[in-house]
Amino acid sequence: MIFLQQKSKISKCYADVIRGEYFSNYLNFWKILTVLVMLIGFVGCRNNIAIDKNGNLIKIDLISDTEVKSFNVEIADDYQGRAKGLMYRAQLADDSGMLFVFPQETYQSFWMKNTEISLDLLFFDSQGKLVDYKNDFLPCLDKDVCMSYVSKNKAKYVLEVNSDVLDEEKNYTLKIKNQ
């Protein structure tokens, strides 16, 4: 009896192949999958945010009254990413940085443990308004105790860039391009 049931299933599958139903369903699956992939791509392009192959690089602008500075930044939006930050980096391009995204706006504390380059830290509120600027935060290598810096105001975003790339006297606004 089992043999007959299996034979009947095989015969049905073979009959589907002969009638083209199997291939038709197979092709429909791939058509639907292709459309879904394209829709996801269009939605991802809607904001025109450049994302690298790891999904964590975006383009941002810092806008002041007199200039616009653009940066390609890595995103640190989870605990592990924020804890590691730019540790162990020997260099950073002038148009690069790291944007720390916190779950809520609060006073943010940073240190430079195992960070090999001097950085400027820009603290932004949830609206993208600059609320604090720490200039020339020096590396802390081979020390048991590193100095920390706590923002003067509550911030949701913190941008780390090379020291002296920006003018600390300017009042920057953070803008993710085309968002």
DRENDO-1510 file (C-alpha; in Angstrom, 1 decimal, always signed):
<recs>
REC; n; res; u; v; w
REC; 1; MET; +0.0; +0.0; +0.0 .
REC; 2; ILE; +2.8; +2.4; +0.9 .
REC; 3; PHE; +4.5; +1.6; -2.5 .
REC; 4; LEU; +1.3; +2.5; -4.3 .
REC; 5; GLN; +0.9; +5.8; -2.4 .
REC; 6; GLN; +4.5; +6.7; -3.2 .
REC; 7; LYS; +4.0; +5.7; -6.8 .
REC; 8; SER; +0.9; +7.8; -7.0 .
REC; 9; LYS; +2.8; +10.9; -5.6 .
REC; 10; ILE; +5.6; +10.3; -8.1 .
REC; 11; SER; +3.1; +10.0; -10.9 .
REC; 12; LYS; +1.3; +13.2; -9.8 .
REC; 13; CYS; +4.7; +15.1; -9.6 .
REC; 14; TYR; +5.6; +13.7; -13.1 .
REC; 15; ALA; +2.2; +14.6; -14.4 .
REC; 16; ASP; +2.7; +18.2; -13.0 .
REC; 17; VAL; +6.1; +18.4; -14.7 .
REC; 18; ILE; +4.6; +17.3; -18.0 .
REC; 19; ARG; +1.7; +19.8; -17.8 .
REC; 20; GLY; +4.2; +22.5; -16.9 .
REC; 21; GLU; +2.5; +23.3; -13.5 .
REC; 22; TYR; +5.7; +22.5; -11.5 .
REC; 23; PHE; +7.8; +24.9; -13.6 .
REC; 24; SER; +5.0; +27.5; -13.6 .
REC; 25; ASN; +4.8; +27.5; -9.8 .
REC; 26; TYR; +8.6; +27.5; -9.6 .
REC; 27; LEU; +8.8; +30.5; -11.9 .
REC; 28; ASN; +6.1; +32.3; -10.1 .
REC; 29; PHE; +8.0; +31.9; -6.8 .
REC; 30; TRP; +11.1; +33.6; -8.4 .
REC; 31; LYS; +9.0; +36.4; -10.0 .
REC; 32; ILE; +7.5; +37.2; -6.6 .
REC; 33; LEU; +10.9; +37.0; -4.9 .
REC; 34; THR; +12.4; +39.3; -7.5 .
REC; 35; VAL; +9.6; +41.9; -7.1 .
REC; 36; LEU; +10.1; +41.8; -3.3 .
REC; 37; VAL; +13.8; +42.3; -3.6 .
REC; 38; MET; +13.3; +45.2; -5.9 .
REC; 39; LEU; +10.7; +46.8; -3.6 .
REC; 40; ILE; +13.1; +46.5; -0.6 .
REC; 41; GLY; +15.8; +48.1; -2.8 .
REC; 42; PHE; +13.5; +51.0; -3.7 .
REC; 43; VAL; +12.5; +51.6; -0.1 .
REC; 44; GLY; +16.2; +51.5; +1.0 .
REC; 45; CYS; +17.0; +54.1; -1.7 .
REC; 46; ARG; +14.2; +56.4; -0.7 .
REC; 47; ASN; +16.3; +58.2; +1.9 .
REC; 48; ASN; +19.4; +58.1; -0.3 .
REC; 49; ILE; +21.5; +57.0; +2.6 .
REC; 50; ALA; +24.7; +55.3; +1.4 .
REC; 51; ILE; +25.1; +52.0; +3.3 .
REC; 52; ASP; +28.2; +49.8; +3.0 .
REC; 53; LYS; +28.2; +46.1; +2.6 .
REC; 54; ASN; +27.9; +45.6; +6.4 .
REC; 55; GLY; +24.9; +47.9; +6.6 .
REC; 56; ASN; +26.5; +50.4; +8.9 .
REC; 57; LEU; +27.9; +53.3; +7.0 .
REC; 58; ILE; +25.9; +56.5; +6.3 .
REC; 59; LYS; +26.6; +59.9; +4.9 .
REC; 60; ILE; +25.8; +62.9; +7.1 .
REC; 61; ASP; +26.1; +66.6; +6.9 .
REC; 62; LEU; +27.1; +69.0; +9.6 .
REC; 63; ILE; +25.5; +72.3; +8.7 .
REC; 64; SER; +26.5; +75.7; +10.1 .
REC; 65; ASP; +25.7; +79.3; +9.0 .
REC; 66; THR; +28.7; +79.4; +6.7 .
REC; 67; GLU; +29.5; +75.8; +5.6 .
REC; 68; VAL; +28.4; +72.3; +5.1 .
REC; 69; LYS; +30.8; +69.5; +6.1 .
REC; 70; SER; +30.0; +65.9; +4.8 .
REC; 71; PHE; +31.2; +62.8; +6.5 .
REC; 72; ASN; +31.0; +59.0; +5.9 .
REC; 73; VAL; +30.3; +57.6; +9.3 .
REC; 74; GLU; +30.1; +54.2; +10.9 .
REC; 75; ILE; +27.0; +53.7; +13.1 .
REC; 76; ALA; +27.3; +52.4; +16.7 .
REC; 77; ASP; +23.7; +51.9; +17.7 .
REC; 78; ASP; +24.0; +48.8; +20.0 .
REC; 79; TYR; +25.8; +48.2; +23.2 .
REC; 80; GLN; +28.8; +46.4; +21.7 .
REC; 81; GLY; +29.3; +49.0; +18.9 .
REC; 82; ARG; +29.2; +51.9; +21.4 .
REC; 83; ALA; +31.5; +50.1; +23.8 .
REC; 84; LYS; +34.2; +49.4; +21.1 .
REC; 85; GLY; +33.8; +52.7; +19.3 .
REC; 86; LEU; +37.0; +53.7; +17.5 .
REC; 87; MET; +39.3; +51.6; +19.7 .
REC; 88; TYR; +42.4; +50.2; +18.1 .
REC; 89; ARG; +42.3; +52.5; +15.0 .
REC; 90; ALA; +45.6; +53.8; +14.0 .
REC; 91; GLN; +44.1; +56.4; +11.6 .
REC; 92; LEU; +40.8; +57.9; +10.5 .
REC; 93; ALA; +40.2; +59.7; +7.2 .
REC; 94; ASP; +39.3; +63.4; +7.5 .
REC; 95; ASP; +35.9; +62.8; +6.0 .
REC; 96; SER; +35.1; +59.8; +8.2 .
REC; 97; GLY; +33.9; +59.3; +11.7 .
REC; 98; MET; +31.6; +57.3; +14.0 .
REC; 99; LEU; +28.1; +58.3; +14.9 .
REC; 100; PHE; +26.9; +56.9; +18.3 .
REC; 101; VAL; +23.1; +56.5; +18.5 .
REC; 102; PHE; +21.6; +56.1; +21.9 .
REC; 103; PRO; +18.2; +54.8; +22.8 .
REC; 104; GLN; +17.3; +57.9; +24.7 .
REC; 105; GLU; +18.5; +61.5; +25.1 .
REC; 106; THR; +20.6; +61.7; +28.3 .
REC; 107; TYR; +24.0; +62.8; +29.6 .
REC; 108; GLN; +26.6; +60.8; +27.6 .
REC; 109; SER; +29.9; +59.7; +29.0 .
REC; 110; PHE; +33.0; +58.9; +26.9 .
REC; 111; TRP; +36.6; +57.9; +27.4 .
REC; 112; MET; +39.5; +57.2; +25.1 .
REC; 113; LYS; +40.6; +53.8; +26.4 .
REC; 114; ASN; +42.6; +52.0; +23.7 .
REC; 115; THR; +41.9; +54.8; +21.2 .
REC; 116; GLU; +45.1; +55.6; +19.3 .
REC; 117; ILE; +44.0; +58.9; +17.7 .
REC; 118; SER; +42.9; +62.3; +19.0 .
REC; 119; LEU; +39.2; +63.0; +18.4 .
REC; 120; ASP; +36.6; +65.7; +18.6 .
REC; 121; LEU; +33.3; +64.7; +20.1 .
REC; 122; LEU; +30.1; +66.5; +19.0 .
REC; 123; PHE; +27.0; +65.9; +21.1 .
REC; 124; PHE; +23.6; +66.4; +19.4 .
REC; 125; ASP; +20.1; +66.3; +20.9 .
REC; 126; SER; +17.3; +64.3; +19.3 .
REC; 127; GLN; +16.6; +67.2; +16.9 .
REC; 128; GLY; +20.2; +67.2; +15.6 .
REC; 129; LYS; +21.1; +70.4; +17.4 .
REC; 130; LEU; +24.7; +70.7; +18.7 .
REC; 131; VAL; +24.5; +70.7; +22.5 .
REC; 132; ASP; +28.2; +70.2; +23.4 .
REC; 133; TYR; +31.6; +70.0; +21.8 .
REC; 134; LYS; +34.7; +68.3; +23.3 .
REC; 135; ASN; +37.7; +69.4; +21.3 .
REC; 136; ASP; +40.9; +67.3; +21.0 .
REC; 137; PHE; +40.1; +64.4; +23.3 .
REC; 138; LEU; +43.5; +62.7; +23.7 .
REC; 139; PRO; +44.2; +59.0; +23.4 .
REC; 140; CYS; +44.5; +56.8; +26.5 .
REC; 141; LEU; +46.9; +54.0; +25.8 .
REC; 142; ASP; +48.6; +51.7; +28.3 .
REC; 143; LYS; +47.0; +53.3; +31.3 .
REC; 144; ASP; +44.8; +51.7; +34.0 .
REC; 145; VAL; +42.8; +54.8; +34.5 .
REC; 146; CYS; +41.6; +57.0; +31.6 .
REC; 147; MET; +39.9; +60.3; +31.9 .
REC; 148; SER; +36.2; +60.4; +30.9 .
REC; 149; TYR; +34.1; +63.2; +29.6 .
REC; 150; VAL; +30.4; +63.7; +30.4 .
REC; 151; SER; +28.4; +65.9; +28.1 .
REC; 152; LYS; +27.3; +69.2; +29.5 .
REC; 153; ASN; +23.8; +68.7; +28.1 .
REC; 154; LYS; +21.6; +65.7; +27.3 .
REC; 155; ALA; +22.4; +64.1; +23.9 .
REC; 156; LYS; +21.0; +61.3; +21.7 .
REC; 157; TYR; +23.8; +61.3; +19.1 .
REC; 158; VAL; +27.5; +61.7; +19.5 .
REC; 159; LEU; +29.8; +62.1; +16.5 .
REC; 160; GLU; +33.5; +61.3; +16.8 .
REC; 161; VAL; +35.8; +62.8; +14.1 .
REC; 162; ASN; +39.5; +63.6; +13.8 .
REC; 163; SER; +40.6; +66.4; +16.0 .
REC; 164; ASP; +40.8; +69.8; +14.3 .
REC; 165; VAL; +38.7; +68.9; +11.3 .
REC; 166; LEU; +35.9; +71.1; +12.5 .
REC; 167; ASP; +35.7; +74.6; +13.9 .
REC; 168; GLU; +34.6; +74.3; +17.5 .
REC; 169; GLU; +33.2; +77.9; +17.4 .
REC; 170; LYS; +30.5; +77.0; +14.9 .
REC; 171; ASN; +27.1; +75.9; +15.8 .
REC; 172; TYR; +26.5; +72.7; +13.7 .
REC; 173; THR; +23.3; +70.9; +13.0 .
REC; 174; LEU; +23.4; +67.2; +12.3 .
REC; 175; LYS; +21.6; +66.1; +9.2 .
REC; 176; ILE; +21.4; +62.6; +7.7 .
REC; 177; LYS; +21.4; +63.3; +3.9 .
REC; 178; ASN; +18.0; +63.4; +2.3 .
REC; 179; GLN; +16.2; +62.3; +5.4 .
</recs>
